[in-house]
Amino acid sequence: MRKSWGVRSLACMLLLPAATFARDVKPEVAPLPGWYEAAPAPGATNSTDRLALDWLLVERETRVTDAAVQRVFRNVRRVNTPEGVQDGSEVRVTFDPSYERVRFHRARIVRGGKERDALPKADFRVLNREAGLERSLLDGRLSAVLILHDVRPGDVIEIAWSLEGSPPHLAGRFSDFVYLGYSVPLARIRQRLLWPASRPLRIQPRSGAAQPRVRELGGEREYLWDVPAGAVEVDRDVPDWFEPYPAVEMTEFASWNEVARWAAPLFVSDLAAVQSVAARWRGLPEEERAAHALAFVREEVRYFGMEMGVHAHKPHAPSLVLRRRFGDCKDKALLLVSLLQALGIEARPVLANTRIRRGLDDRLPSPYAFDHAIVRATVGGKERWFDATLTSQRGALSAISSLRYERGLVLDPATASLSVIPAPDASAPQETVEQTIGARDPAGSASLAVLSTFDGATADAKRSWLADQQSIALGKHYLSYYRGFEPRIEQVTAPALQDDPERDRLSVQESYRIPVFWEGGSHEVVLDAVLRLRKPRDAGTRTMPVALPYPLHVLHRARVEIPPGRDADVAQGTRTIRGPGLHSEVQTSVAQEREGAVVLITAKLTITASEISATQVGDFARAVEELENAARVDVRLASRMAQAAVVRQSDHSAPIAAVAVIAGVLGLIWVAPRARSLARWARRRRFLRRAVPDEGESASNPVRVRSPLDLQRRVHGKRCACGKNLFLIPMRAGESIVLGRRTVHAVRFPCDCGQVATVYFEET
């Protein structure tokens, strides 16, 4: 209770300034600007299959002048349900008070053909919501909320407002990204831009968006998109760079060089501010100097961003960041660049996009194309890329994994284009799972020991996740996971972590117990580390690419110890699975050790592409299904004699086949003149076989043999039901059965005809 009260009190304290501020702010109401061009909204339909809201018009008109940028927004929607009343009776407008101004122009409600001005009685609030607080970001943006009174199902609501202001950090330059489609249907969507005719503007439609209608209006040029927009259905698991909605890019930046020249003056190094910090590492080799500087900014300057106003794009001064000991990605990047330069290492800040990555190649040059800042440095003559926000990263520079951002804009006036950031090396496994199953007791429980090792970026991600887990909760999480395929598993000890920071390696040791492991004489072993791909269910209808977890290289080894005196009946060999974007191998073998037989299984999975096209989804789904089957290995217990017979048959298959051919020729010479009498004998024989099982056909009437070679001799005289000689078919060890005081074993013959013949035998 005391803890709960404290949390609530803290929440109230955080919200109190915003609430107080809301009471002091009055709504600013003004008529629509003269340059705005009103468009009629389509009429509402009477369809019985309605959404909570019918969007009749979504409109945005923008006017760019040398003095400012003005945007007018106007929406017309019909409320159909009580849920629609909840969602449609208020408007929230987010703005930056340091340079933007909000005005409300219109709020009308049409009910029963009568129009009512709802703006005078509406409630108006301004709240500091700080939506990025959970991500340790404060941007100072406010939310202006207009709350309408007396809204009912069936009402048609029209609301118009505007934003005026130009970001000071853009120095009067313009870039924008507007959508012409959404996840809900729009009867009419209208985007209008009034642009100074004397200034060049680049426009690029995306994802099927139309080119604008262009009209000259004196000193201004009008660009207009006015279309109906159906709902866009987005497939699951699309890549981050893929834009499913029709959209338009607009920018007056002619090249990435212009963007770099705009951004470079915002990132000014301050070597004097970092001299005292850099002094402690000056006598070290260059690679160690760089490693210490990176570790300092990464681990001793916490991530917290205050991105108000101009600092949405401009970093704070390194001296301020050092005093605060916190900063966002821009602040940490500039501080690291200053430290490296003070240590005599060439370094530059870099802008990147963590989601779009190489998709930047298809984007127009714009400051808004980036969401992250990193560093490029030259250490020991080698180009390196550092991200000072990866607080869970460890290790020497040689152990640090490459970044996954693929593209970056180096902030240097000489930069001509985007730079390629090398992808992480996936030639070696980033995750290795070593699994040992001690199942020597045929009727008892088995022990399960699991050692998982993570390297590089995978270790960083795992280390970050584990930092938020308590030991007990972590143990429950792991146990719950394993019970997905071992329902009766029990945890012996909680998972133990071992961190090797120097090599950026993290290990997790687990210990479990599985009761009655060999129930029914078999057990399915699941190599779960390679089972991390989801089979797409929309192979026949998909129209969008599928994102894959690239780069990824996983290795899973399993060792299953067999009870003494028994052998393992398991399909041995290597199974290779190839599909679009993936390559996998599952290898199974049986080895003989002093304590008994051991089944060794190795599974590898490598993701070879970051995405696959919609046309490849069917082949990918089939490969994933094949991998799911291959990574579930059925291990059965078999007797030593049955297994030995299989081995002997394999060793002598070639001579036996030759003898069979000779015997077949001699048999034809002997059988031909005696065919009629043999046919009568065969009919009588078939009648007897229906009633009395032949020797070896039943566990109650097994073949009595003294050795594996004796078993082979007895079996070779038998046939499959299709008539094929059993001695030409590969033999597999089967199950064992206890009848009274006798133990009866079996060998199985999976024939090409699809049938399986079983021969039962008893050792004498």
N, C-alpha and C positions, 0 to 999 in steps of 0.2 A: 504493500500500500504506500509506504513512504517513497519508494522508488517511482511508482506510478505518479504520485502527486508531484514529485520533482520534475518529471518529464513534462507533465501538463503545464506546470508553472513556467517552465522554460519556453514552451511553445507559445504560451500567452505573452510572455515578455518579448519574444521575437515578433509577434504579430501586432503588439501594441503601437509601435511607432507608425506602422502602415495605417492602422485604424484611425489614429489621431490625425494623420495627414489627410485621410479621406474626408473627415468632417470639415476641414478647412478649405477644400478645393471646391469651386463652383463650376458647373458645366459651361463650356464655351459653345454657344450656338450661333450660327451664322448662315446666311443664304448660300446656295451653291455658287461657285465662281462662274464668271461670265464665259470662260472658254469651255466649260463643261457642256457636253452635248448629250441630252437625255435621250434614252431609247425606250420604246414601249416594251413591257414584259409580255410574253405569250400568255394566253388564257389558260386557266387550270383545267385539266381533264377530269372526267368523272369515273375514272377507272376504279373498279372494286379492289384491285390488287395494289394498294397504296403503301408507300413508305410513311414513316412518322412525319417526314417533311418532304414536300415537293418543291424542288428548287426551280423557280420559273425564270430567274435572271441572276447571273453572277457577273458583275461588271467592274472593271477597273480602268480608269482613264488617268494617264500620266502626262504632265507637261514639264519639260526641261527647259530652263532658261539659264542665262549666265549667273543669275542671282540665286536661284533655288530650284528645288524639285518639288512639285506638287502632285499628290496622288489622291484621286477621289474614288471611293469604293461605294458601290450600291448593290444591295441584294434584295430580291423579291422572292418570298417563299410562302407556301401555304401550309398551315398547320393541320394535320389530319387526325392525330391521336393525342391522348394525354401525354404520352412520351414526347410527342412533337411539341406540345406546349412547354414541357420542361426544357427542351433543347432550343426552341426557337424564340423564346420570349426575352432573350438577352443577347447583347453583343459585347464582346471583349476585344479591345483594341490595344495592342502592345506597342509601346513607343519608347524612344530614348529622350528623356526630358532635356538632355544637354544640348540637343540641336533640333529636335522634332516638336511640332505643335499639332495638337489634335483638335478638330472641330466637328461637332455633330450638326448635320444640315437637315435631316428629315427623319421622322419616325411616324409612319401612318399604318393604321389598321383598317382593313376593309372587311365589313361583316354584313351579309345580306344585301349587298349592293350599295351600302352606305360607307363613306370614308370618314375616318376620325383621326384628327391630329393627336398622336399619343406622346409627343415630345414634351409638352409642358408639365404633364403629371408623372413623367418617368423619373425613376431614381437614378442617380449618377454617383459613381464611386471611382476613386483612383487608388489602386492598391499596388504595393511593392511586393510582387509575388516571388521574385528570385527563383525562377523555375530551375536554374542550374545549381542551386545550393547543394543538392545531394551529390553533384559531381564536383564539388569544391570550387564553384565558379559564382562570382557576383558580377552582374553586368549593369546594375542600376536601372534596368528597364522597368517601366511602370505599365500597369494594365488599367486602362480606362474602361469601366463596365457601365453599360446602359441597360437598366432593368425596366421592362415595360409592364404596365398594369393591365389587368383584365384581358388576358389573352385566352381564347377558347378554341377548341377544335373547329376547323372550318374557316378560321380567320386567314386572310391574306395580309402579310406583314411586309412593308417596304421600309428599309433603313438605309440612310446614306451618311457617310462621314468622310473626313479627309485627313491626310498627314502632309505637313509641309516642313521641309528642311533638307539639307544636304550634309552628309557626313564630312566633317572638317578634314579628316585624314585622307579623303580622296582628292582633296584640293580641286574640287569642281569637276572631276572626271566622273563618268557615268558608266555603270554596268548593271544589268538586271537579268532576272531569270523568271519567266512567267509561265503558268500552266494553262493549257487549253483543254484539260480533261481531268476528271477525278474518279474516285471509286463509286460515286453515286451519279445517276443521270442528271443532266442539266438541260432544261428546255432551251436555254440560250446562254452562251458565254461570250462576253464581249471584252476585248482588250484593245485599248486605243492609246496611241503614243503621239504626242505633238513634240517634234524635235526641231532644233535650230537647223535650217537648211544649209547653213554655212559650215556646219561641223560634220565630219564623216562619222558614220555609224555602221557597224557590222552586225548582221542579223543571221542567225542560224536556227531554223526549225529542227526539232528533234522528235523522234518516235512518231512519225506520221503527221506531225503538225503542218498546217498549210502555210504557204507564203502569205504575207499581208497584202491588203489592198493599199496602194500608195497614192496620195493626193497632195499636190502642192497648194499651200495656203499662204501666199505672200512670202514672208520670211521664215515660215515654218513648213515642215513636211509632216503629213499625217500618215501613220501606219495603223491599219485597222484589221483586227481579226474579229469576225462576228459569225459564229457558227453554233449549231446545236451540238451537244456532247453527250453521247451515251456513256453508261457506266463502264469503266475499264476494269476487267477482271484480271487480277495479278496472280500469276502462278506462284506456288510456294518455292522457297529456296532460290530466288533469283539472285544473281551477283549484285553486290553493292553498286558497281559502276553502271549497271543496266538501268535505264530510265524507262519505266513502263508507261508513263503518262505522257500524252502529247504536250510538248513544251517548246518555248522559244528562248534562245539566248540572245542578249543584246549587249554590245560593248563598244566603246570608242577607243579602247586600247588596241593598237594595230598589231602588236606582237608581244611575246613573252619578255622580250628585252625591255619594252616599255613598262611592263609590270615590275620587272626587277629594278629598273631605274627609279620607279615610284616608291618601292618598298625599301630599298637600301638605305636612304637617309633616315628612315624610322628606326633602324637598328644601328646605333652608334656605340662602338666599343668604348670602354672606360678602363684603360690599363692602370691608371693611377689608383682607382678604387679597389683594385684586387691585388696590389703589390704585396701587402702583408700576408695574404693567403698564399699567393704563388711562391713566396720566398722559401717556404719550408720544403719545396720539391725541386729547387733549381739545380741541385747537385746530382740529381738522378739521371739515368739514361732517358732518352726521349720517350720511349714507349711507356716507361714507368711514370714519367711526368704527366703524360696524357691520361694514363689510367687513374692516377690520383685526382687529377682535376675533374674527370668525369664522375668518379665515385663521390667526391665532395658535393658537387651540384646535385647529383642524383639522390644522395642519401641524407645530406645535411641541410638541404633547402627543400622544405616540404612543398607539395603541390597545392597551391590555393591561388585562384585567379581573381583579381579585381579589375574587370574589363569595362569600366565605365567610360563612356564618351570615346575620345581618341584612342584610349588604351584597348579598344576592341581590336585594333591592328598594330598599335605602337607599344613596344615593351616598356616597362618601367626601367629607370636607370639602375645599373648594376650596384651602385652604392646603396640605393634604397632597398634593393632585393637582399643584399647582405645584412643590412640592419634588421629587416623584417624576418629574414630567414624563411620566406615563402615567396612563391611566384607561380605564374602559369607557364605554359609551354614556351611562349615568347620570352618571358623574363628569364627562364632557366637557360634557354638557348643562347641569349645574348650574354648572360653571365658566364657560361661555359666558353663562348668564343673569346671573351675578354681574358679569362684565365689562360686559355691555350696560347693566345697571342702574347700575353705577358711572359709565358714560359718559352717563347721563341718558336712556337708551332703555328704554322699557317692554318687558319680556320675561318669559315664563313657560316653565317646563318642560312638556313634553307627552309622554304615553305613547302609543305607536303599535304596530301589529302589521304587520311587513313582509310577512307571508304572507297573512293573512286579509283585511287592508285593509278594504274596505267591508262584508265579511262580518260585521264587528263589529256591524252594525245588527241582526243576527238573534241575537246572543249575549246571554246574561244578564250583568248587571254583575258583574265579578269582577276582582280584581287579577291573576289568572292569564291574563287575556285579552290581555296585552301582552308583547312581546318586545323592545321598543326604546324609546329615549328621544330626543326631539328638542327643538327650541325654537321657540316662536312669539314674534315681536317685531313691534313697530310702528315702522317706519322711514319718516320723511318722510310720515306719515299713511297709509302703506300697510301692510297686514298681510303679513308674510313668515314663511316656515317654513324653518328651518335644521337641517341634520344635520351635526354637527361630526365625525362619523366618516368622512365621504367625503373621505379624504385626497387623492384624485386630482382633486378638484373645483378649478376655477380660475375667475378672472374677477371683474369688478365685479359688484355685486349685480344690476344690470340684465341681465347675461349669464347668471346662474346659473339653471339649469332648475328648475322646480318639482319637489317630491318626489312620489313615486309611491305614497305610503302611504294616501291617500284618506280615512282617518279618524284622529282623534287625540283624546285626552282631555286638555284643558288643566288643569293642576294649580292650580286656583283654587277656593276654597270656594264661589264664586258659580256655578261651572260646573253647568249643569243637564243637559247631554247631550253626546254626542260632537260634535266639530267636523268640518266637511268641509274637507279639505286639497285645494286646487285641483289638478287634473291638469295635467301638463306640456302646453305649447302644441305641438300637432303640425300647425299650419297650414303651417309652413315645413318643408322637409326636414331631418331630423336627420342624414342621411347622404347625401352626393352623390358619385357616381362619374363621373369624366370619362375616357373611354377613346378613344384615338386609335390607329387601325391604319393605318400607312403601307404600303400594298400597291400601289405604282405599278408594280412589276416583275411582269409577268404570269407569268414562269417562275421567279422567285427567291423569296427570303424576304421577310417583312414585319416591320416593327417594331411593338411594342405598348407604348404609354405609358399608365399608369394613375395618375390622381390621385384619391385618396379623401379626402374632407373630412368630419369628424365634429364635431357641435356639441352643446353642452349636456351632458345626462346621457349621451348616446352617446359624447361625447368623454371624459367622466370614466371610463366603463367601459373604453373602448379604452386610455386612458392607464394605467389600473391594470393591464391585461393586458400592455401593452407594457413596463411597468416591470420585469417579470420575464423578459423575453426578451433574449437576446444577439443582436447583429447577424447573425451567421452562422446561428444557429438560426432567427431570424425569416425570413431569406431562404429557407431550406429549407422552412419552414412555408408561406410564400406560394407557392413554386414547386410544392410538392406539391398545393396547392389548385388551381392553374390547370391542372395536368396532368389533373385530373378531366374537363376538356372540351377541352383542347388537349394531347394526349399527347406531342407532339414539341417543346413549347415549351422555350426556353432562357432562363435569366436573364442579363441583360447586366450589371446592377449590383444590389447589395443594396438593399432598400427604405430610403428616406431619410425621416426623420421631421421634421416642422416643427410646433412647438407655439406657439400664440398664446394665452398664459394670460389676457390682458386680455379677450379675447372668448370664452374657454373653447372654443377651437377647436383641433382637432388634424388635421394632414394627413399622408398617407403617399404618397410618390411612388415608383412602380415602373417598371422598364424591362425588356422582354423581346424575344426574337426568335422568330418562328415560321417554320421552314423550309417552302419550297414551299407558300405560302399558297393559291395558286389551283390546287391540284391538281384536275384534272377540270373546271376552269373555274368552280368555285364554292367557297364556304366558308360554314359556319354560324357566325354571330355570336351569342354567348350573353350576354345581359344578366343576369349572375348576381346582381347586387345585389337584384333583385326576386324571386329564386328562393329564398326563405327560409321558405316555408311547406311543411309536410309534409302530403301528401294522406292523410287518414284511410282506413284499410283496413277499418274495421268499420262502415261507414255503415248496413248493414242490420241489425246486431245491437246497436249502441251504445245504452246506457241512461243515460249520464252526460254532462255538458257537456264541451266542449273549450276549453282555455285558449288564448288568442291573445296574441302579443307586442304588447300595447297599452300605451301609444300608440306607433305607428310610422309614419314617413313617409320613404320612400326615393326618391331620384331617380337614374337611371342614364342617362347620355348616351354614345352610341357614334358615332364618326366613322370611316368606312371609305373610304380613298382608292383610287380605281379607276385602273388603268393608262391612260396617255394613248392617245387614239384608240379607247378602248372605252367602252361604257356599261354601266350596271348593270341587270340584269333582277331586280327585286325588287318584291314586292307593296307598293304605296304606299297610304297612308291611315292612319286612326286606328282602332285596335281597342280597344273599351271592355269591360272585364270587371267585372261586379258579382256579388257573392255575399254571403251572410251574414257580416258582420264585415269585409269587404274591398272595396276599390275600386281598380281599376288601369286604366291606359291605356298602350298601346304605339303610338307614332306613327312612321311611316317615310316618308321622302321622299328624292328624288334632286336634287342641286344641281349646276350646272355652274360650275367655277372655271377659272382660267387654266391650272393644271397638269393639269386633267382633271376627270372626274365625281367626286362625293362622295356616299356614302350616309349619311344622318343618321337616327339612331334614338334616340328618347327613350322611356324606360319609367318609369312612376311606380307606386308601391304605397303605399296608405294603409290601415292597419288601423283600423277604425272602432268596434270593440267589444273588450272584454277577454275575452269568451268567447261561445260560441254554444251553443244547446241541442242535445240529442241529436237532435231532429227536424230540425234544420237541417244536420246533418252531410253528408247526401247532396248538397244544393245547394252546400255549401261545397267538397266534394271535386270536384264538376264545375267550379266556378270556379277552383280551384287547378290542375286539369288544363288548363283553357283558358289560364290564365296561363303555365303551363310551355311550352305550344306557342307562344303569342304572343311569349314572350321569347327564343325561338330563331329567329332570322331567317336564312333562306337567301338569300345574295347570289350571283347568277350573273353572269358576264361576257357581254356581248352586243356586237354590232357597232354602229357608229354609224348605218348605214343602216337596220338593222332597228329600232332605237330611233326613228329619225326617222320611219319609216313608221308606227309605232305612234302617235306624236304627231300626225302629219298625219291619220291615220284618226280620232283622237279629236276633232280640230278640225273635221272635215267630216262627222261622223256624222249630224247632222240633215239636211243637204241630200241626202246619199247615201240616207238612208232614204226621203225624199220621192220621189227619182228611182226608187227601187226599187218603190214602190207604183204609180207611173205605168207603169213598164216591165212590172209584173206584169199590169196590166189590158190593155195592148196585146198582151202575149204570149198571153193567153187568147183574144183575138179572132183572132190569127194561127194558134194551135195547133189550135183546135177542128176545122176542116175537114181538117186534115192528120194527125190523131191516129194512124190506122192505119199510114201509111208511117213516121211517126216512131217508133212502137213497134218496127217491124222494124229500123230503123236503130239503135235503142238496144240491142237484143239483140246485134247484130253488134258494137257498140261495147264492151259489157260483156265479150264474149269476148276482144277484143283487149286490153282493160285488164288482164285476168288475166295476160297474158304480157308486155306491154310497159308500163312505167310512163310515165304522162303527164308532160309537161313540168312540172317543179316538185315532183313527187311523190317524187323520189329525189335524193340528193346527186350521183349520177352523171349526172342529167339535170336540172340546175337551170334556172330561168327566168333569162334574161339581161336585166338592166335597167340603165338609165343613172342613175336618180335614185329617191328615195323615192316621188315621185308616179308614176313609171313603174311601180314595184313595186305600188302600190295598184291601178293600172289593170289589171295582169295578174292580180292575185289576185281581183279582184272578179268575175271570170267563173267562179269555182270554187265547189264545194259541199262540205259535210260529207257523211259517209257516210249520215247520217240524211236527207239531202235538203235541209237548210237552206242558204241562201245564205251563203257565207263573208263577204261584204261587210257583213252585218248583225251579225256576231259580233266582239267586241273582239279586237284583235290584240295579242300579246305577243312581245317579242324572244326569240329562242331562241339555240342554241349556234352556234359557227363550226367548220368542218371544213376541214382542209388536205388536198387531193387532188393529189398531184404538186406542181406549181407554182401550182395554183389554190387560192384560198380561197373556200369556199362557206359562205354564211350561211343562217340559217333564221328564219322567223317562225312562231309557234304560235297556234292558234285553239282554246281550251278551250270546247267547245260545251255548251249546256244539256243535251244528251242524255247527257253524261258522256264523250264521246269527244274526243280532241285531234287536230286535223288540223295537219299541218306542211307548209309550202311552203318549198322550198329555192330560193335565188337566188344569182346571181353578178354582181358589179359589172363593168360594161364601160367 
